[in-house]
Structure formats: C-alpha cells, structure tokens
Amino acid sequence: MQLAVKNRVLDIIAELPEPQAANVTEVLEAIPAEFGRPHLHGGLGIRHLRPGIYEARVGLDLPAVFTREGDWLRVQFLGNHDAVRRWLRK
C-alpha cells in the first residue's frame, strides 16, 4: 500500500504546533503498514466508516479520514469528530 495526502490536509498539518505536526505525520506514515492487519489497528484506531472510507486516530480528538483506491490509501480529511461528521455528509 502507498499513501497519498491531499494538499488541504498538508495545509492543516502545517498549521499545527511542531510537536503535534510531527506526531500526526508519523501516524499518517504508519497507516499503510497497519492497514489490513486488524491486530495492529488498536494503536491507530483504524475504523471502517463507510464502504471504502476509513478513519485513523492521529491525535486526541483528531481523526484522519482516508479512502482506499486500489493499492493507494488517500488521506482526504483531517479534523475533529464533528468536522469529520460534516465531511461525511457531503
């Protein structure tokens, strides 16, 4: 699996304090290695939200929403739980 991150997600990460941004980046980079291996999902809290749409916990109250498209995992959105719900409604 390969990871792609939308530019708007990169912009959000760039606005975070440096330690948090580094942690978010580290967690995002770990998603492909842990995706599809349920016994490892506990650390990232990967959850299936809808067909082809998943969520990973990248920080306290900061989930990342990603989609699976073939061999690619694409990070589509990063925000708090309320923002994720709004994003899913679109």
A tleap script that builds the chain and sets N, CA, C and O, in Angstrom:
source leaprc.protein.ff14SB
mol = sequence {
  NMET GLN LEU ALA VAL LYS ASN ARG VAL LEU
  ASP ILE ILE ALA GLU LEU PRO GLU PRO GLN
  ALA ALA ASN VAL THR GLU VAL LEU GLU ALA
  ILE PRO ALA GLU PHE GLY ARG PRO HIE LEU
  HIE GLY GLY LEU GLY ILE ARG HIE LEU ARG
  PRO GLY ILE TYR GLU ALA ARG VAL GLY LEU
  ASP LEU PRO ALA VAL PHE THR ARG GLU GLY
  ASP TRP LEU ARG VAL GLN PHE LEU GLY ASN
  HIE ASP ALA VAL ARG ARG TRP LEU ARG CLYS
}
set mol.1.N position { 0.832 -1.184 0.000 }
set mol.1.CA position { 0.000 0.000 0.000 }
set mol.1.C position { 0.878 1.250 0.000 }
set mol.1.O position { 1.952 1.289 0.600 }
set mol.2.N position { 0.385 2.252 -0.686 }
set mol.2.CA position { 1.061 3.540 -0.728 }
set mol.2.C position { 0.116 4.599 -0.159 }
set mol.2.O position { -1.103 4.433 -0.161 }
set mol.3.N position { 0.701 5.673 0.322 }
set mol.3.CA position { -0.081 6.728 0.956 }
set mol.3.C position { 0.021 8.016 0.147 }
set mol.3.O position { 1.102 8.411 -0.290 }
set mol.4.N position { -1.118 8.657 -0.039 }
set mol.4.CA position { -1.170 9.985 -0.651 }
set mol.4.C position { -1.953 10.882 0.294 }
set mol.4.O position { -2.925 10.444 0.910 }
set mol.5.N position { -1.534 12.134 0.411 }
set mol.5.CA position { -2.177 13.071 1.325 }
set mol.5.C position { -2.597 14.301 0.525 }
set mol.5.O position { -1.785 14.916 -0.167 }
set mol.6.N position { -3.873 14.647 0.631 }
set mol.6.CA position { -4.361 15.828 -0.081 }
set mol.6.C position { -3.663 17.085 0.411 }
set mol.6.O position { -3.258 17.174 1.570 }
set mol.7.N position { -3.529 18.054 -0.488 }
set mol.7.CA position { -2.861 19.311 -0.136 }
set mol.7.C position { -3.537 20.032 1.013 }
set mol.7.O position { -2.856 20.621 1.853 }
set mol.8.N position { -4.870 19.999 1.071 }
set mol.8.CA position { -5.560 20.691 2.170 }
set mol.8.C position { -5.236 20.052 3.516 }
set mol.8.O position { -5.208 20.743 4.534 }
set mol.9.N position { -4.990 18.739 3.537 }
set mol.9.CA position { -4.583 18.062 4.772 }
set mol.9.C position { -3.168 18.500 5.149 }
set mol.9.O position { -2.877 18.738 6.321 }
set mol.10.N position { -2.299 18.603 4.155 }
set mol.10.CA position { -0.933 19.086 4.427 }
set mol.10.C position { -0.958 20.509 4.972 }
set mol.10.O position { -0.156 20.855 5.840 }
set mol.11.N position { -1.869 21.335 4.472 }
set mol.11.CA position { -2.007 22.709 4.981 }
set mol.11.C position { -2.437 22.714 6.446 }
set mol.11.O position { -1.934 23.506 7.242 }
set mol.12.N position { -3.367 21.829 6.798 }
set mol.12.CA position { -3.817 21.732 8.192 }
set mol.12.C position { -2.661 21.294 9.081 }
set mol.12.O position { -2.469 21.848 10.163 }
set mol.13.N position { -1.896 20.312 8.641 }
set mol.13.CA position { -0.752 19.834 9.420 }
set mol.13.C position { 0.258 20.949 9.616 }
set mol.13.O position { 0.833 21.083 10.696 }
set mol.14.N position { 0.479 21.754 8.580 }
set mol.14.CA position { 1.462 22.845 8.661 }
set mol.14.C position { 1.050 23.897 9.694 }
set mol.14.O position { 1.908 24.600 10.229 }
set mol.15.N position { -0.234 24.012 9.978 }
set mol.15.CA position { -0.720 24.988 10.949 }
set mol.15.C position { -0.658 24.487 12.394 }
set mol.15.O position { -0.839 25.266 13.330 }
set mol.16.N position { -0.406 23.197 12.576 }
set mol.16.CA position { -0.329 22.626 13.925 }
set mol.16.C position { 0.996 22.994 14.582 }
set mol.16.O position { 1.978 23.260 13.889 }
set mol.17.N position { 1.032 23.011 15.919 }
set mol.17.CA position { 2.324 23.208 16.602 }
set mol.17.C position { 3.289 22.098 16.184 }
set mol.17.O position { 2.864 20.968 15.944 }
set mol.18.N position { 4.564 22.407 16.098 }
set mol.18.CA position { 5.564 21.483 15.567 }
set mol.18.C position { 5.513 20.080 16.185 }
set mol.18.O position { 5.517 19.099 15.441 }
set mol.19.N position { 5.466 19.947 17.514 }
set mol.19.CA position { 5.434 18.577 18.057 }
set mol.19.C position { 4.199 17.796 17.605 }
set mol.19.O position { 4.290 16.605 17.311 }
set mol.20.N position { 3.043 18.467 17.549 }
set mol.20.CA position { 1.829 17.799 17.116 }
set mol.20.C position { 1.887 17.467 15.633 }
set mol.20.O position { 1.459 16.388 15.222 }
set mol.21.N position { 2.410 18.380 14.828 }
set mol.21.CA position { 2.545 18.138 13.387 }
set mol.21.C position { 3.449 16.935 13.127 }
set mol.21.O position { 3.151 16.109 12.264 }
set mol.22.N position { 4.544 16.836 13.866 }
set mol.22.CA position { 5.461 15.706 13.705 }
set mol.22.C position { 4.770 14.402 14.073 }
set mol.22.O position { 4.950 13.390 13.395 }
set mol.23.N position { 3.981 14.418 15.145 }
set mol.23.CA position { 3.266 13.216 15.567 }
set mol.23.C position { 2.226 12.809 14.532 }
set mol.23.O position { 2.114 11.630 14.196 }
set mol.24.N position { 1.466 13.773 14.024 }
set mol.24.CA position { 0.449 13.485 13.010 }
set mol.24.C position { 1.106 12.884 11.767 }
set mol.24.O position { 0.607 11.904 11.211 }
set mol.25.N position { 2.198 13.455 11.341 }
set mol.25.CA position { 2.912 12.948 10.163 }
set mol.25.C position { 3.389 11.518 10.395 }
set mol.25.O position { 3.270 10.667 9.514 }
set mol.26.N position { 3.924 11.260 11.573 }
set mol.26.CA position { 4.415 9.913 11.906 }
set mol.26.C position { 3.277 8.894 11.875 }
set mol.26.O position { 3.433 7.793 11.346 }
set mol.27.N position { 2.148 9.265 12.439 }
set mol.27.CA position { 1.000 8.355 12.453 }
set mol.27.C position { 0.479 8.123 11.040 }
set mol.27.O position { 0.187 6.985 10.674 }
set mol.28.N position { 0.359 9.174 10.245 }
set mol.28.CA position { -0.109 9.009 8.867 }
set mol.28.C position { 0.809 8.069 8.089 }
set mol.28.O position { 0.339 7.232 7.319 }
set mol.29.N position { 2.104 8.209 8.289 }
set mol.29.CA position { 3.056 7.342 7.583 }
set mol.29.C position { 2.943 5.883 8.011 }
set mol.29.O position { 3.352 4.990 7.269 }
set mol.30.N position { 2.391 5.628 9.203 }
set mol.30.CA position { 2.245 4.257 9.696 }
set mol.30.C position { 0.985 3.571 9.172 }
set mol.30.O position { 0.870 2.348 9.254 }
set mol.31.N position { 0.057 4.326 8.644 }
set mol.31.CA position { -1.217 3.741 8.204 }
set mol.31.C position { -1.037 2.625 7.173 }
set mol.31.O position { -1.621 1.557 7.358 }
set mol.32.N position { -0.266 2.807 6.101 }
set mol.32.CA position { -0.177 1.727 5.109 }
set mol.32.C position { 0.355 0.408 5.679 }
set mol.32.O position { -0.099 -0.662 5.274 }
set mol.33.N position { 1.292 0.470 6.594 }
set mol.33.CA position { 1.848 -0.754 7.159 }
set mol.33.C position { 0.847 -1.476 8.049 }
set mol.33.O position { 0.894 -2.701 8.166 }
set mol.34.N position { -0.058 -0.732 8.679 }
set mol.34.CA position { -1.004 -1.343 9.608 }
set mol.34.C position { -2.372 -1.618 8.999 }
set mol.34.O position { -3.156 -2.383 9.559 }
set mol.35.N position { -2.664 -1.006 7.865 }
set mol.35.CA position { -3.962 -1.208 7.236 }
set mol.35.C position { -4.092 -2.664 6.794 }
set mol.35.O position { -3.181 -3.230 6.188 }
set mol.36.N position { -5.241 -3.254 7.109 }
set mol.36.CA position { -5.466 -4.641 6.715 }
set mol.36.C position { -4.884 -5.647 7.685 }
set mol.36.O position { -4.930 -6.850 7.426 }
set mol.37.N position { -4.342 -5.185 8.786 }
set mol.37.CA position { -3.787 -6.071 9.814 }
set mol.37.C position { -4.497 -5.731 11.130 }
set mol.37.O position { -3.956 -4.995 11.955 }
set mol.38.N position { -5.705 -6.267 11.325 }
set mol.38.CA position { -6.565 -5.849 12.445 }
set mol.38.C position { -5.915 -5.933 13.817 }
set mol.38.O position { -6.233 -5.125 14.689 }
set mol.39.N position { -5.026 -6.874 14.032 }
set mol.39.CA position { -4.406 -6.972 15.352 }
set mol.39.C position { -3.484 -5.788 15.637 }
set mol.39.O position { -3.129 -5.557 16.793 }
set mol.40.N position { -3.091 -5.040 14.622 }
set mol.40.CA position { -2.272 -3.846 14.821 }
set mol.40.C position { -3.102 -2.567 14.855 }
set mol.40.O position { -2.601 -1.518 15.260 }
set mol.41.N position { -4.352 -2.640 14.438 }
set mol.41.CA position { -5.187 -1.442 14.327 }
set mol.41.C position { -5.389 -0.726 15.652 }
set mol.41.O position { -5.682 0.469 15.658 }
set mol.42.N position { -5.240 -1.419 16.773 }
set mol.42.CA position { -5.501 -0.814 18.067 }
set mol.42.C position { -4.744 0.476 18.299 }
set mol.42.O position { -5.301 1.423 18.855 }
set mol.43.N position { -3.499 0.536 17.890 }
set mol.43.CA position { -2.693 1.723 18.112 }
set mol.43.C position { -3.162 2.930 17.326 }
set mol.43.O position { -3.120 4.052 17.832 }
set mol.44.N position { -3.602 2.721 16.117 }
set mol.44.CA position { -4.063 3.827 15.284 }
set mol.44.C position { -5.576 4.000 15.334 }
set mol.44.O position { -6.113 4.998 14.852 }
set mol.45.N position { -6.246 3.036 15.908 }
set mol.45.CA position { -7.701 3.129 15.981 }
set mol.45.C position { -8.344 3.169 14.612 }
set mol.45.O position { -9.313 3.901 14.411 }
set mol.46.N position { -7.833 2.403 13.666 }
set mol.46.CA position { -8.412 2.397 12.320 }
set mol.46.C position { -9.807 1.800 12.390 }
set mol.46.O position { -10.013 0.705 12.915 }
set mol.47.N position { -10.763 2.552 11.844 }
set mol.47.CA position { -12.154 2.118 11.820 }
set mol.47.C position { -12.722 2.260 10.420 }
set mol.47.O position { -12.402 3.206 9.700 }
set mol.48.N position { -13.558 1.323 10.047 }
set mol.48.CA position { -14.272 1.376 8.781 }
set mol.48.C position { -15.509 2.249 8.994 }
set mol.48.O position { -16.346 1.930 9.839 }
set mol.49.N position { -15.639 3.346 8.240 }
set mol.49.CA position { -16.768 4.254 8.402 }
set mol.49.C position { -17.889 3.964 7.417 }
set mol.49.O position { -19.062 3.907 7.787 }
set mol.50.N position { -17.518 3.785 6.180 }
set mol.50.CA position { -18.440 3.505 5.078 }
set mol.50.C position { -17.668 2.694 4.060 }
set mol.50.O position { -16.448 2.574 4.172 }
set mol.51.N position { -18.345 2.132 3.068 }
set mol.51.CA position { -17.595 1.371 2.066 }
set mol.51.C position { -16.467 2.215 1.452 }
set mol.51.O position { -16.715 3.259 0.849 }
set mol.52.N position { -15.247 1.748 1.618 }
set mol.52.CA position { -14.076 2.423 1.054 }
set mol.52.C position { -13.579 3.617 1.831 }
set mol.52.O position { -12.604 4.248 1.422 }
set mol.53.N position { -14.227 3.956 2.958 }
set mol.53.CA position { -13.833 5.124 3.755 }
set mol.53.C position { -13.470 4.665 5.164 }
set mol.53.O position { -14.221 3.928 5.801 }
set mol.54.N position { -12.309 5.111 5.641 }
set mol.54.CA position { -11.780 4.689 6.935 }
set mol.54.C position { -11.324 5.902 7.732 }
set mol.54.O position { -11.144 6.997 7.199 }
set mol.55.N position { -11.143 5.668 9.025 }
set mol.55.CA position { -10.684 6.712 9.931 }
set mol.55.C position { -9.537 6.145 10.753 }
set mol.55.O position { -9.568 4.984 11.162 }
set mol.56.N position { -8.524 6.973 10.993 }
set mol.56.CA position { -7.430 6.609 11.885 }
set mol.56.C position { -7.264 7.717 12.903 }
set mol.56.O position { -7.403 8.897 12.582 }
set mol.57.N position { -6.969 7.336 14.115 }
set mol.57.CA position { -6.770 8.313 15.191 }
set mol.57.C position { -5.325 8.808 15.119 }
set mol.57.O position { -4.390 8.033 15.322 }
set mol.58.N position { -5.145 10.096 14.829 }
set mol.58.CA position { -3.789 10.645 14.708 }
set mol.58.C position { -3.434 11.560 15.868 }
set mol.58.O position { -2.322 12.083 15.928 }
set mol.59.N position { -4.359 11.756 16.777 }
set mol.59.CA position { -4.122 12.584 17.956 }
set mol.59.C position { -5.385 12.637 18.783 }
set mol.59.O position { -6.422 12.117 18.371 }
set mol.60.N position { -5.311 13.254 19.934 }
set mol.60.CA position { -6.508 13.395 20.754 }
set mol.60.C position { -7.527 14.228 19.994 }
set mol.60.O position { -7.258 15.361 19.595 }
set mol.61.N position { -8.700 13.644 19.802 }
set mol.61.CA position { -9.782 14.318 19.080 }
set mol.61.C position { -9.343 14.824 17.704 }
set mol.61.O position { -9.763 15.893 17.263 }
set mol.62.N position { -8.492 14.041 17.032 }
set mol.62.CA position { -8.033 14.434 15.697 }
set mol.62.C position { -7.955 13.202 14.792 }
set mol.62.O position { -6.879 12.634 14.604 }
set mol.63.N position { -9.090 12.794 14.237 }
set mol.63.CA position { -9.057 11.677 13.305 }
set mol.63.C position { -8.706 12.124 11.888 }
set mol.63.O position { -8.986 13.250 11.476 }
set mol.64.N position { -8.091 11.212 11.169 }
set mol.64.CA position { -7.811 11.405 9.743 }
set mol.64.C position { -8.731 10.460 8.980 }
set mol.64.O position { -8.848 9.285 9.330 }
set mol.65.N position { -9.376 10.963 7.952 }
set mol.65.CA position { -10.254 10.154 7.113 }
set mol.65.C position { -9.493 9.839 5.834 }
set mol.65.O position { -8.921 10.721 5.192 }
set mol.66.N position { -9.503 8.552 5.481 }
set mol.66.CA position { -8.816 8.162 4.251 }
set mol.66.C position { -9.654 7.157 3.480 }
set mol.66.O position { -10.524 6.483 4.033 }
set mol.67.N position { -9.368 7.078 2.195 }
set mol.67.CA position { -10.066 6.149 1.320 }
set mol.67.C position { -9.074 5.151 0.767 }
set mol.67.O position { -7.876 5.419 0.673 }
set mol.68.N position { -9.591 4.012 0.408 }
set mol.68.CA position { -8.753 3.010 -0.257 }
set mol.68.C position { -9.143 2.992 -1.722 }
set mol.68.O position { -10.308 2.808 -2.074 }
set mol.69.N position { -8.147 3.185 -2.562 }
set mol.69.CA position { -8.356 3.179 -4.007 }
set mol.69.C position { -7.278 2.285 -4.603 }
set mol.69.O position { -6.175 2.739 -4.910 }
set mol.70.N position { -7.610 1.016 -4.761 }
set mol.70.CA position { -6.627 0.047 -5.246 }
set mol.70.C position { -5.521 -0.123 -4.224 }
set mol.70.O position { -5.785 -0.458 -3.070 }
set mol.71.N position { -4.285 0.107 -4.638 }
set mol.71.CA position { -3.127 -0.004 -3.746 }
set mol.71.C position { -2.797 1.306 -3.051 }
set mol.71.O position { -1.769 1.412 -2.383 }
set mol.72.N position { -3.652 2.295 -3.199 }
set mol.72.CA position { -3.415 3.606 -2.589 }
set mol.72.C position { -4.364 3.859 -1.437 }
set mol.72.O position { -5.550 3.536 -1.511 }
set mol.73.N position { -3.836 4.437 -0.375 }
set mol.73.CA position { -4.637 4.975 0.714 }
set mol.73.C position { -4.497 6.482 0.617 }
set mol.73.O position { -3.386 7.007 0.698 }
set mol.74.N position { -5.598 7.181 0.444 }
set mol.74.CA position { -5.571 8.630 0.234 }
set mol.74.C position { -6.195 9.347 1.433 }
set mol.74.O position { -7.384 9.193 1.714 }
set mol.75.N position { -5.379 10.127 2.128 }
set mol.75.CA position { -5.878 10.894 3.265 }
set mol.75.C position { -6.652 12.075 2.699 }
set mol.75.O position { -6.091 12.951 2.041 }
set mol.76.N position { -7.958 12.079 2.972 }
set mol.76.CA position { -8.865 13.062 2.392 }
set mol.76.C position { -9.157 14.233 3.318 }
set mol.76.O position { -9.399 15.353 2.868 }
set mol.77.N position { -9.132 13.952 4.644 }
set mol.77.CA position { -9.593 14.961 5.580 }
set mol.77.C position { -8.942 14.750 6.938 }
set mol.77.O position { -8.645 13.623 7.334 }
set mol.78.N position { -8.726 15.858 7.645 }
set mol.78.CA position { -8.172 15.828 8.999 }
set mol.78.C position { -8.917 16.872 9.805 }
set mol.78.O position { -8.946 18.043 9.428 }
set mol.79.N position { -9.523 16.463 10.914 }
set mol.79.CA position { -10.265 17.415 11.730 }
set mol.79.C position { -10.855 16.734 12.939 }
set mol.79.O position { -10.671 15.531 13.131 }
set mol.80.N position { -11.566 17.495 13.763 }
set mol.80.CA position { -12.173 16.893 14.952 }
set mol.80.C position { -13.372 16.038 14.530 }
set mol.80.O position { -13.748 16.015 13.359 }
set mol.81.N position { -13.961 15.343 15.493 }
set mol.81.CA position { -15.030 14.399 15.182 }
set mol.81.C position { -16.248 15.073 14.552 }
set mol.81.O position { -16.867 14.509 13.649 }
set mol.82.N position { -16.595 16.267 15.016 }
set mol.82.CA position { -17.731 16.978 14.424 }
set mol.82.C position { -17.446 17.349 12.971 }
set mol.82.O position { -18.323 17.233 12.115 }
set mol.83.N position { -16.239 17.787 12.696 }
set mol.83.CA position { -15.856 18.139 11.326 }
set mol.83.C position { -15.859 16.906 10.424 }
set mol.83.O position { -16.235 16.988 9.255 }
set mol.84.N position { -15.440 15.768 10.967 }
set mol.84.CA position { -15.474 14.525 10.191 }
set mol.84.C position { -16.918 14.172 9.834 }
set mol.84.O position { -17.202 13.797 8.696 }
set mol.85.N position { -17.830 14.291 10.801 }
set mol.85.CA position { -19.243 14.009 10.514 }
set mol.85.C position { -19.772 14.913 9.405 }
set mol.85.O position { -20.491 14.463 8.513 }
set mol.86.N position { -19.407 16.196 9.472 }
set mol.86.CA position { -19.852 17.128 8.418 }
set mol.86.C position { -19.255 16.720 7.080 }
set mol.86.O position { -19.950 16.739 6.064 }
set mol.87.N position { -17.977 16.349 7.062 }
set mol.87.CA position { -17.311 15.945 5.822 }
set mol.87.C position { -17.996 14.704 5.228 }
set mol.87.O position { -18.178 14.616 4.013 }
set mol.88.N position { -18.366 13.769 6.067 }
set mol.88.CA position { -19.008 12.549 5.589 }
set mol.88.C position { -20.378 12.816 4.979 }
set mol.88.O position { -20.808 12.091 4.082 }
set mol.89.N position { -21.062 13.842 5.454 }
set mol.89.CA position { -22.384 14.175 4.919 }
set mol.89.C position { -22.316 14.753 3.504 }
set mol.89.O position { -23.299 14.703 2.764 }
set mol.90.N position { -21.169 15.296 3.132 }
set mol.90.CA position { -21.043 15.927 1.798 }
set mol.90.C position { -21.086 14.893 0.696 }
set mol.90.O position { -20.994 15.242 -0.481 }
savepdb mol mol.pdb
quit
